[in-house]
């Protein structure tokens, strides 16, 4: 499966599975969501408790980790991510 195909698949991971896949603790994932560094998970209609995460969440968490490893602080990471999001929206 190539990256474009996996990105279009339905989100199918729980927060625990996302944590295992990325090495990021569930508490940190929720913190990144609250700080608007990571999108909120998909929640199937009618089931507000069943949050599902997808490939875009894995990629975003890996990018945040790489930027932190390079010594960037959260405000700088937020700026870079939001700038990238703006560029991505302009090209859609």
Beta strands, then each sheet from edge to edge (+ up, - down):
strand 1: 42-43
strand 2: 51-52
sheet 1: 1+ 2-
end
